[in-house]
């Protein structure tokens, strides 16, 4: 380990050349060494360092006086003559702390010089315990290299201009600029990876009465949350006392973390290694094998970036596999893994599904942020969203966040695909576009309301991405009429949240796809009344138990909502909804309990609901409004439309999870999960069938996104 450290710091050396006193390098000089000959200056410097350590080092109280060990120190004497520790390695944290204290007390001395000019010097030494005259520190090793005897090198340097000399020193100056990593992501425009379990940690902090936070538009940037939750302090409290490099990287730190004056970046491996058993499956076990890399960084204070690449193979519970294959795209590939992407066959009964996500984030001013990338978005305070959700595969997006006063305004433009065989053109997936506006307004300390509008359009008449919808402050409905009837599909929505106190809030959403006042007055349950709503509540520190959160949520969407009579203008992507996982024509109740204590966490979730499915047989091929990809002109009747029409199906999904946060920096978690599913349709078809199963699962996962298995 020591050899590795010394080799690492050798990379930040400064080189000196000298001959005939033209280029002369001198070590730092203590006051007691000023009268020494030049040849003795280095020995005097060494001795003064030794003496100061002997005089000031105090063995910590938790260390036995007879303890035998070694402390490796890399330190620097700066251009101003001050001492600074660069690296301290010791078996005990108290020894590191005491060593740093001693070096902080060194007096200011005359700095080292190069050709008469002050310069910094770096040194390495070992301090051996117990500290006494018989157990002297090792000789101080100077990282600087002196090539005084290289005549040709000196002649070459003497011929360089001032600018060339500066250029030749550029690499060393870059190396010198590397400093200790200081958790720069916590103050950046980097996304906090959006998973419900991850966001639970700071959900209460952002929802305290009196905050001016906006919690619906997700994922959040660290910059959005830092005023309400101290990530650095929380992670520091979770740190384990690991003494080795490997222990620190596994339990506490990013694998790679580098910081300079104007840049920083981190690199972490990504794992999702799961093994399980599905009691309903006709194969032995389920598994997921994900390996990847997660990179995030920043340049200056305004530009950030992130990228995640996954390589995956998996075989899931039987009902998940069958749902994935029902989403199959045009072409030879057998399935689309829900929320991830198109999958090819792996072995005989598993899937291979590569995924890549990433984005660039730029904040030209304090109140505005622009992002461009490939990923997913979410709007809402609940477990589900009826406005924009993260249940579909990742997609390209351009996002504009504007925040001022009590307002946050989010504009999102996305490029989506319809991958069905009937939608492809010249064997290529058909492209459509969605532009969303979401305005969040904190009306008071307790009340927030939000307004949402969306339009979906395609490349009609070769118009491509219609610049009409780039305007961030217009009403899409007016533009839809301006571009022609049938040129787009507009959807309107609203949201709200009320904080009763710091521990209790209620939230809701309303989505309106189409509405006929006359039909509502008629009371005949017209198909035209395409809308849905959500009502939910959260109870933090429930029953005075710290970090226990209880959540109840009800969702309801009428038939034909999100669908359209034009083949691709539905609110969906890659055969998956862009809003609620169940599409339309459903009622749902969600009950969730979450708890965390230090690195341990647990979750219990129950989801029950009623849905209506299409028959899709020779005698009945009507659309009953649950499949948002179906043309709503294929409906069987115009009135008497009710939720659950078609094949009425009741379902229960219940799960319990217990986990341990292995590494707070990378969000690596170990977990065990049990999921029960009962799916009970009144009639069965090829894709709608009775199912009751228990799926037991355990593994190790880097928690960067939401997995939804409650179909």
VOTORVEX-37074 format. One record per residue: residue in one letter; y, x negated, z of N, C-alpha, C in turn. Coordinates in steps of 0.05 Angstrom, whole numbers, plus 5000, padded with zeros to 4 digits. Atoms other than C-alpha are relative to their C-alpha. Example, Ala and Ser with C-alpha at 12.3 -4.5 7.8 and 13.67 -1.06 7.14 Angstrom:
# VOTORVEX-37074
A497649825000491047545156502449825000
S497650164999497947275143502250155014
END
This chain:
# VOTORVEX-37074
X497649835000500050005000502549835000
X497650184998504949445019500549864973
X499650145025503649084954501150194979
X498949805019504949724915503050045005
X497149964993511649814952501649774990
X498550245008513849104939500249994969
X499950005030511949164865502050214990
X498249795008515749814860502949925002
X497250084996522149534888500849754985
X499450225018521548914845501350104975
X498849895024523549374788503050035002
X497149974997530549424817501349735007
X499050264995531948674818502649954986
X497750105014538348334799499549714993
X500650275009537747694758502549835000
X497850195000542147084766499349754985
X500450245016542946474722502249805009
X497950204992546445834741499249724991
X500550285007547145114719502749875001
X497550164999552244584732502350155013
X498049844985555745064780501650194983
X498649815017557745504722499450295010
X500949744989553646104747498549945026
X501150074974552346034822499550255016
X500749774983548746534866499749915029
X500150074971549646514942499150245016
X500949784983546346924996502350115017
X498049904981550147365045500349805024
X499350204980553446975102500850145026
X499249924973553547145176502349825010
X497850154988559446915218499049725010
X501050254988555046385252499049804979
X501150175021552846105184502249894982
X497850085018559745965153500249704997
X499750295001559645235170497549854990
X502450125009552645115143500249904971
X500150095028551244725080498850214982
X501049805018549745135018496950025000
X503050005001542444915020498850125024
X501149894975541745175091500850295004
X498949744996545345835081497850225002
X502149805001539046235064498349995026
X501550024974535145965125501650115023
X498349894979541046135169500150304999
X500049715003541346835141497550125011
X502649914990533946925155499950005030
X500150034972534646675225501750215015
X498249814988540547125241498850284999
X501349745002536747735216497850025021
X502250004980530647545259501250035028
X498949994973535047435321501150285006
X498949744995538648095313497950215005
X502249814996532048475307498849965028
X501150064974529248125369501850115022
X498149934979535448285409500350315002
X499249725000536349015389497650204997
X502249815004529449305372498850085027
X501249894976526849765428497550164993
X502549865006519649985427500250295009
X499849724993519650755426498250085023
X501449914977517151125487497150094994
X502749905007511151415450498249784990
X501650225009508750725430499349825023
X500950174978504550315478501249724997
X498750265001507749645496498149794988
X501950195012501349285472499250084972
X500749905027501149665406500349774980
X499950205021499549205348500250144973
X499749885025502049395280502149864983
X498250135019506549235221502050214990
X497949835011513149535197501049854975
X499050125025514949395124502850114995
X497349925003522349405111501149894973
X498450085023526149375045502950075006
X497249944993533549305058501949874980
X498050105018539849155020502549925015
X497350074991546248785036501950064976
X498449895022551449144995502249814991
X497850155010557348874956502249975021
X498050024979561549005018499049865025
X501250144978556848635064498850175022
X501349834980553849225100497050024994
X502949985002546449305114499250294995
X501049735006542649905086497049994995
X502949995005535250065091499450164975
X500849875024532150245025497350145004
X502749894995525050365049498949895026
X501450084976521350345115497350135001
X502749904998513850415121498849915027
X501250064974510550465190498050225005
X502149814994504550825220501150245015
X498849794984508951235267502850064992
X497349915007515251635252502149875018
X498050114981518651375315500649704994
X499650285007517750645291501949994976
X498249995022521150825225502850065009
X497449924990526851165262501449775015
X498950224985527850565308500949774982
X499350215019527750075250502650074986
X497549915014533050475213502449985019
X497850024980537250495277501049725002
X499350284996537049745285501649904975
X498650105024539049605213502750144996
X497449875001544650105218502149875018
X498250134981547549685275500749724992
X499350275009547749035236503149984995
X497150025005554948775233500549964970
X499250055027558648735168500449704996
X499950295005558048035138501249954972
X499150065027560447675077497750054980
X502149935019556647945017499049764984
X501050215019552447524969502049994977
X498250035023556247254910498449904976
X501050105025554647134838502349914983
X497750125014559246654802502650065014
X497649964984564146764859500850295004
X499449724997564047524854498050135018
X501949864981561147974909497950164985
X502249855012554448294892498150095022
X502049914980548848654927497549834997
X502650145000542148334946497950175015
X502149854987535548664964497849815010
X502050174987530348365011497750175011
X502349874988523548535039498949825022
X501150154978520448335105498050185015
X501949854983514948535154500749935029
X499650034971516148635229497450065013
X502649974987509948535271500450075030
X499949914972508848885338497449915013
X497650004983508848725395502049784991
X497850175009515548395381500549785021
X499450234982515947705413500149754984
X499650255015517246985395497549904987
X502550095011509846865383499150174976
X500849815021509547445334502450054982
X497649995016515347285288499750184975
X500149865026517147725228499349814978
X500750175023514847485161502649894988
X497750105015519447075117501350224984
X498649805016524747495083499749924971
X500450055028523147565010502450114985
X497649935016529147574963499050104973
X500849895026528048034903501549874977
X498450125021533347654864498649764988
X501350225014531047154812502049804991
X498050215007534646494801498849824979
X500950165023533846144735502049774995
X497950205002538645574749499349774980
X500850225017534645074708499650074971
X500449915028534445474643502649954984
X497650085014539645104601500650184976
X499549845024538645514538501050285007
X499149744992539446164575503050005009
X497250034992545945924606501949984976
X498350025024548745724539500350264985
X499949735013547046404511501950185014
X498349834985550546764567502949924998
X497250095002556746324563501350094974
X498949935025557546544491500550314998
X499749715001557447294508502850095006
X497449894993563747714508499750165026
X500149844975565648114570498550264996
X501449745005563148764538497049954997
X502850065003556548444520498749945027
X501150054973555648184591499650265015
X500249744986556948884617497650154989
X502249865012551949164567497349895009
X502550124992546548664588499350075029
X500549924972547448894660499550305003
X500149714998546849624643497350105011
X502649914990539349694656499849965030
X500150054972540049374724501750205016
X498249814987545849844741498750275001
X501449754999541650444722497950005021
X502050024979536050204766501250015027
X498650014974540850074823500950285008
X498949734994543450794817497950195012
X502149834989536651084838500350005030
X499749984971537351354909497750185011
X502049834987533051724959500350294991
X499949725009531252424935500950185023
X498749834980535252954972499850294994
X500649725005532153614950502250144984
X497849915017537253714895499550284988
X500549745012533654334868501150235016
X499249784983535854734928503050084996
X497249935005543154724904500550034970
X499850015029541754784829499850274987
X500449755015541355304774497150034991
X502949975005533755234773499150275011
X501349764989529755874780498249945024
X502150004979525955994844497650154987
X502349875013518956144815499550285012
X500149724991518356904819497150095005
X502449854991512357154858500950165024
X499249824978512857724908499549865027
X500650144975509557294961502049785006
X498150214997514356724949502850115009
X497349884995520657164950500150145027
X500049874973518457505015501249815021
X498950194980520556865052502950045006
X497149984996527956995041501150284994
X499149735008528157735024501850125022
X498449894978530757945093502749865001
X497550154998536057395093502050094980
X498249925021538957645028500850305003
X499449714996538958375052501350075026
X498649944975542758305117502550164994
X497649845004548358805125502549825000
X497650165002554858485102499949784980
X500350205021552058005051501050114974
X499149925026554958014981498049924979
X502150085018548257854949499350224981
X501049815020545358184887497049944996
X502850074998537858234894498250124979
X501749865019535458644835499249824976
X500550155024536058164776498549745008
X501650234993530457654782498949874975
X500150174976528457094782502749905009
X497550114989533856814827500149704994
X499650294999536856134820500349915029
X499650104973536855694881502950035009
X497149974994544455724877500750285010
X499549724992544056484886499250045030
X501249944974540156424951500949815022
X499450214981542755794985502050095022
X498149904980548356175021498750185021
X501449824982543156615056497549885013
X502550114990537056185066500049694996
X500050295000536455445083497349894992
X502650105010530755195040499349735012
X500550274991531554475063499150005030
X500749994972531454645137497250135004
X502549874998525555115128497749814992
X502150185008521454605090499749765018
X500150224980523354065140498450095024
X501549904977520554505195497150024994
X502849975008514154595156498649734996
X501250265007513053845144498049915021
X502150124983506853525171500449705003
X499750294995506752835202497849854985
X501950155016503152475146501149724995
X499050284999503651715147499549854974
X500650145024500751525080501550124976
X498749905025503751595010498550244990
X501649785010497952044989500350255018
X499649774982498752475051502750144997
X497449885004506152575040500150164974
X500049875026505052764967498450265000
X501749774999499453254982501250225017
X499249794981502553615041503050065002
X497149964995510153535039501949974976
X498150085020513253264975499150064972
X500749995028513553324900498449744993
X501550245008508752844865501949784991
X497950195009514652514830502650135006
X497349904994521752604855501949764998
X498250225006527352174828502950114999
X497249914999534852214838501849764996
X497950195004540851834814502750145004
X497349884995548351954816500450254984
X499449775018548452434757497550144990
X502449885010541252654750497950025022
X502349984983534952864786497750154985
X502249845010528053114768497549975018
X502550014985521353274799497750084981
X502449945015514353314771497750075019
X502349924983508453684802497750094983
X502349885014501453834780499850305006
X500449714996499654574772497050055000
X502849924998493054854794499750305005
X500949734992489855544795497049994997
X502950045000482655414813498850225018
X501149774986479056054832497050034994
X502849945003471856244843499550265015
X500449754987469456944859497550154991
X502349835007464357504853501050294997
X499449725005465158194822497450165002
X502549864995459958684847499250184977
X500649825023460459104783499349844975
X500250165024459858524734497049954994
X502750075009453658354693499749704997
X500250305000455057604701500149915029
X500550094973454057164762502649975016
X497650064984461156974782502550014982
X497450025014468556994763501249735007
X498750254995472856384757502649984984
X497750085017479556114733500449705005
X499650294999480755384717502649934985
X497350065012488155234706500949735010
X498850264994491054534702502650004984
X497450015014498254404684501949825014
X497950164989504754064699502550165002
X497549864995511254334727502249805003
X497850195000517653954713502650165004
X497349894997524654124737502049785005
X498150214997531053734737502850094994
X497249945005538553704730501549764990
X498250205009543853304694502850085008
X497449924990550553314730499750245018
X500049774983552353934769499850264985
X499849755015552354434712497650054982
X502249975019546054314671497349955014
X502750034988538854434695497950084979
X502249935019532154504661497450025015
X502749984988524954684676498050054978
X502249955020518354694638497450005015
X502749984988511354894657498050044977
X502149995020505154784613497450045014
X502649944988498455094630497849984980
X502549995015491554974603498050165017
X501549824984486955534625497350084987
X502449875008479855774621499250195023
X500749824979477456384658498250234992
X501649765002472756964668500650165025
X498949854977475357524712498050235007
X501649764994472658164743499550164974
X500749875025469258604692502250194990
X497949825009474859124691502449864988
X497850175010480058574679499249904972
X500950095026475958284622500150224979
X500049785019475158964589502950094993
X497249945005482559114597501349794981
X499050215017484258434566499150034971
X501049965027479858584506501050254987
X498749765012482959274497502849944990
X497450095009489558904487499849824975
X500550195022486558494430502150024978
X498050025022491558264377498549994973
X501150035027490558264302499049714997
X501150275004486157674282497449965015
X502750054989479757344307499949985031
X500050044971481957234380499250255014
X501349764989478157714426501750155021
X498649874978483357864480502849905004
X497550104989490257814510499850015031
X500150004971490057594583502650135010
X497649854991494958084617501949825015
X497950154987501457754635500149714991
X500150295007499457084603500249964970
X499850035029497957114528497450034986
X502449975017493057124471497949795007
X502250174991486256834488497949984978
X502350035018480756544445497549985018
X502550004985473456554464499449735011
X501050244987470956034513497250045009
X502949974997463455944515499350284991
X500949755010460056624510501550245011
X498849764987463757084558502549935016
X497650074986470056734581502349954980
X497750025017477056594553501549745005
X498350244999481456004537502850104992
X497449895005488856184541502349815008
X497850184993494255644538502650165003
X497449884995501155834565502149795004
X497750194995507855474563502550175006
X497449874993514355684596502049785006
X497950204994521055334603502750124992
X497349915006528555414598502049795006
X497750164994535255074598502050185014
X498149844985540555304647502749855002
X497350135001548055154640502150185013
X497949854987553855374684502749874993
X497450125008560455214648502250055021
X498149944979564255534706498450125024
X501449924976562655754777498950294998
X500749715001562256494759498150074977
X501649935024557856444696497749804997
X502350165005550956184679498650104974
X501349945025547456154611497249875000
X502750115002539956064602498750074974
X501549955025535655994541497249885004
X502750114995528155934545497850194992
X502449855006521256234544498750075027
X500949924974519156644604500150305003
X500049714994519757334638502350065019
X497849904983525057744674499050245016
X500749774984524958284727502650125011
X497749864989530058804749499050205020
X500749814980529059164815499649875027
X500550104973528059104890497250075010
X502749924992520959374891497849834989
X502450145011513959154875499750064970
X499949935029514459524808502950024991
X497449945012520359604761499650194977
X499949815022521760184715502049924979
X497950095018527459804681499049764983
X501150235013524759114664498249855019
X501950114982518558804693498849744989
X501250255008514458164690497050024994
X502949965004507658464672499149924972
X500850085027507758264598499949704998
X500250285006506557584567502949884999
X497450135003512357074567501150034971
X498649965026517457144510502549835000
X497450145002523656784484502250185010
X497849854990530056994518502649845001
X497450114995537456864522501350175022
X499049854976540657064589502749905008
X497250064991547857094612500450145027
X499449894974549457194686503049955006
X497250024993556657334706500450135028
X499749914972558457394780502949965009
X497350024989565257544810500450245019
X499349794982568257964866497450125012
X502449874990562758474885498150074977
X501449935025559858484814498249774992
X501750195015553958134781499150154975
X500649885026552958284707498149824985
X502250165012546558064673499550114972
X500749935028545558074597497649834992
X502450145009538757904568499350094972
X500949955028536757854495497349874997
X502850115002529357774480498950054972
X501449995025524957664419497150065006
X502649914993518458054424498250044975
X501949975022512158164382498350255004
X502049795001508058754362497649884985
X502350155011501058464350497750174992
X502149825008497159084332499449974970
X500750025029493359084264501850184983
X498449815017497359694240502949924999
X497250085000503959344255500649744985
X499550265012502958664223501050024971
X499050015028506458484157499049734988
X501050245013503057984110498449835020
X501650144980498157804166501649855021
X498350124979503957604212500950215020
X499149814979505857924278502850094995
X497449895006511758374273502049955023
X498050074980518158174309501950245006
X497949814992522758634348501749875021
X498150124983528658514392500850205022
X499049824978531058794459502549865012
X497650094985537958724489500450185024
X499749854975538858934562502649925014
X497750044983545159014604499350105028
X500449894973544759074680502449925016
X497650044983551059154723499350085029
X500449964972550259074798502650005015
X497449974986555959304844499450065029
X500149954971556259224919502350185008
X497949804994560159854935501149965028
X499250054972560259695010498149805011
X501850194986556759255061497150104999
X502749894999550859725058498950114974
X500949855025550760054989500449834975
X499950135026549159744922499050204979
X500949845022548660114856499949834975
X500350155025546459864788499850184976
X500249855025547160114717498649824979
X501850145018542159924663500150144972
X500449895027541960014587498549804984
X501850175017537159744535499950124972
X500549915027536259784461497949824987
X502250145015530159594419500550054970
X499849975029530759464345498349804986
X501650195016527059114289501649914975
X498750115023528558764224500250204977
X499649805021530359394186502049914980
X498250095021533559244119500749705002
X499650294998532858494134502549945017
X497650064984538358534186499449805022
X500750204980534458084234501150065027
X498849964974537657974301502850114996
X497449865006543458474297502249905019
X497950114984549858144320501650215014
X498749784985552458834341499250005029
X501049994973548158764402500549755016
X499250244985550858084422502550065018
X497749934983557058424450499050075028
X501149964973555958384525501250245016
X498549804984560658954546500250274985
X499949745015558959544500497850185010
X502249814995554760174507498250004975
X501850035022548660084464499650274985
X500449755013548160824450501950044976
X498049985021554560804409499249824976
X500850195022552060194369497650114986
X502449895013545460544357500750214979
X499149805020548961134323501549864977
X498550145021553460644285498249874979
X501850145018547560274255498150194986
X501649805014544060914234497850115017
X502149864984539161414263497349874994
X502650145003532461084274500249704999
X499750295002535460384272499349875027
X500650124974534160294347499150215019
X501049824978531360594411501549925025
X498450064976536260634469498850135025
X501049904974534160714542502249955021
X498050024979538860834601498650005028
X501250004973537560714675502049955021
X498250054977540560654744498249915023
X501450094976538560334810501950035024
X498449984975540860374882498549885023
X501150114975539760054950501950065023
X498349954976542260255019498749865024
X500950144977541659815081500750155025
X499549864975540960225144500849805022
X499350224982541059585185498849744989
X501050255009538858865180497050004993
X502950005003531559065182498850234983
X501049775015531059715143501950054976
X498449915023533359875072498250174982
X501349835020531560385019501149934972
X499250075027531760284944498950204980
X501049815020530660674880500949934972
X499350045029530960684804499750274986
X500349775017531861214751500149904971
X500150085028529961114678500150254982
X499649785018532161584622499649914971
X500650075028529061514553501150224981
X498949775016530962204526500350245018
X499449784982533862824557501250234985
X498949765012535263534535500750205022
X499149824978539463954583499050294995
X500949735006537564604548497150045007
X502849984993530264454556499549995030
X500350014971531164284629500650285011
X499349734990534664954640497950204993
X502149805008529165314603497649995019
X502250024981524165054655497350014988
X502649995013518564984605498649734998
X501250274999516964244619499849884972
X500050105028519064004550499349704999
X500750285005516363354522502549824998
X497550165004523663144509501149885025
X498950104975525063034582498349765009
X501550254996522662314583501549835020
X498650154979524662004649498049925021
X501650084977521961674711501849925023
X498450094978524161484780498249855020
X501350164979522461024838501550045026
X498849994973523661104913498449815018
X501450194983521960554963501649935025
X498850094975523360275032498749755009
X501150244989522559605066500849995030
X499650024971521959475141499449715008
X500450284992523058745161499749975030
X500650044971520758465228499050265012
X501049744993516959105234498950015028
X500949964972515759355305500649755016
X499050244986519558735329498149764997
X501750235006514258265300501449834979
X498550175018517957685268498349934975
X501250065026516357575194497850194991
X501849795010512358215187501750204984
X498549825017514758645129498150224990
X501549775010512259345112501650134978
X498649895024513859665045498450244990
X501249775012512560355017501750074975
X498649955026514160544944498650224985
X501149795017513261154901501249974972
X499150025028513661114824498950244985
X500849785017513361684774501449984973
X498950015027514261674698498750224984
X501049785016513562284653498749904974
X501250085025509362274590502049944978
X498550085024512161954526502449825006
X497950184993517361544564499349724990
X500250285011518460844533498850004972
X501249995026515061074468502150084979
X498149935021518261214400498450094975
X501449915024516661534333500049804978
X500150225018517960884296498049805010
X502550134992511860434297500549775021
X499750224981514759834335502250035020
X497649984982520760114373499350115027
X500749934972516960224438500949775018
X499150194980518959864502497649835009
X502550144994513159374500499949744984
X500350265012510958674480497149915002
X502850114999504158364461498050205011
X501849794991500659034473500250065030
X499549964972503459054544502750125005
X497449884994509159474575502049795009
X497850164990515859164588501150115027
X499249884975516759614649497650025019
X502249964982511359914693497349934987
X502750095010504259634686498450234988
X501749775009501360334675501350154976
X498849875024506060514617501550255008
X498749754994507761254626497850215008
X501849784993504661924647498449935026
X501350084975503161724720501750065024
X498850014974504761794793498649795016
X501250224986503661214840501249965027
X499150074973504161044914499149725006
X500650284993504560314936500749955029
X499650074972503760085008499349715003
X500450294998504459345025500949915028
X499350144976504458935088499849704996
X500050295002506358195089500749875026
X499450144975506457695145499749704995
X500250295001507656955152500649875027
X499550164976507456455209499549714993
X500050285009509155735194498849984972
X501250025027504555555135498050224994
X502049795004499856145144501450264989
X498949755009500956805107497750194994
X502049795005497357465097501350234986
X499149775015497958085054497950214999
X501749775004494958775053501450194981
X498749835020496259234994498150234992
X501449765009494059944976501650144979
X498649875022495860264910498250234990
X501549775009493560964893501750174981
X498449865019495661404835498350194982
X501149815019494361934782501149934973
X499150065027494661784707498650184980
X501249855021493262134642499549824976
X500750175023489561794584499350184976
X500749865024488261984512497050024997
X502949975005481462244490499149814977
X500650185023481461864423497250044990
X502749955012475262204396500450174975
X499949865025473562594334501350275002
X498949734996475663264363502850005011
X497450014987481863044401501249724998
X498850265004486062474376503150015005
X497249974994492762704404500949795020
X498850174980497562284443501050175024
X499349854976498262534515502249865016
X497650114989503962064531499749775019
X500450224983500761514572500249734986
X500050255016499960994517502749994985
X497350015011507060784500500149894972
X500150095028504760484434499450234981
X500649775017502761174408502650134990
X497849855011507561564363500150275015
X499949754985510062144406500050254982
X500249775018510062594344497150104998
X502849925000502462614353499350165025
X500549844976503163044416498650264994
X501549755005498763654424501750255004
X498349774994504364114449502849905008
X497250074995511864124460500950085029
X499349914973512264484527497550005018
X502250024981508064504590499049725004
X500750284998508063744590500149925030
X500150074972505863484658498749725003
X501250264993504062814690497050045006
X502949984997496562704687498650154978
X501349865022495463094623498349814984
X502050175014489862854579497649975018
X502250054982484062534616501349925027
X498850054973486562594688498349815016
X501550224987484661974727501449935026
X499050094974485461804800498949715005
X500850284996485161074821501049905027
X499250144975485460654884499549704996
X500250294999486759904886500849915028
X499350104973486459584955499249715001
X500650294998486758844970501049895027
X499250154976487258375030499949714993
X499950295006489257645025500949855024
X499250194979489657075075500349734986
X499550255014492656415054501449805018
X498750224986495455745075501649844980
X498250155018501455395044499449705003
X500850294999498754695028502549824997
X497750175006505254405000502450184995
X497649835004512054755009501749914976
X498350105022515354304956499050114973
X501249915026510554504899499050285002
X501049734996508555184929497050024994
X502950005003501155004928498750145024
X501249844979496955504967497050024997
X502949934999489755594988499850285010
X500249714993487456314994497250104997
X502449845004481856805000500950294997
X499149745007482457504972497650194995
X502049795005478358144972501450244988
X498749785014480058694922497950224995
X501749775005477059394920501450184980
X498949835020478059834859498150244995
X501549765007475860554848501550154978
X498749875023477560854780498350234992
X501649765003475361574772501250204981
X498949815019477061934707498350264999
X501449755003475162664695498150004976
X501850045023472062454629500049714991
X500250285008469861804598500249964970
X499850085028471461464532499249704999
X500750295003470360764504501749835018
X498350174984476360494542500750125027
X499549874974476660994600497350085012
X502749964989470560984645500149975030
X500250014971468561064717499349725009
X500550274990468760424757500649995030
X499650054972467960234829498949725006
X500950274997467759504848501549865023
X498850184981469258974901500149734987
X499650275012472058314876500849815022
X499450214980471757734925500849754985
X498850235014475857124906501249805019
X498750204984478056464936500849774982
X499150225017481655854910502449855009
X497750174996487455374906501950054977
X498249915021493655604868502849915005
X497150065000500655354852501450274993
X499049725002504456014863502750004985
X497650015016509456034805500550274986
X499649745013508556754778498250205013
X501649784989505557434794497650054983
X502549905012498357604778499850305007
X500449724995497558364771497250084991
X502749915006490358614775499650295007
X500349724991491859334797500550194976
X499849835023490859674729499050285006
END
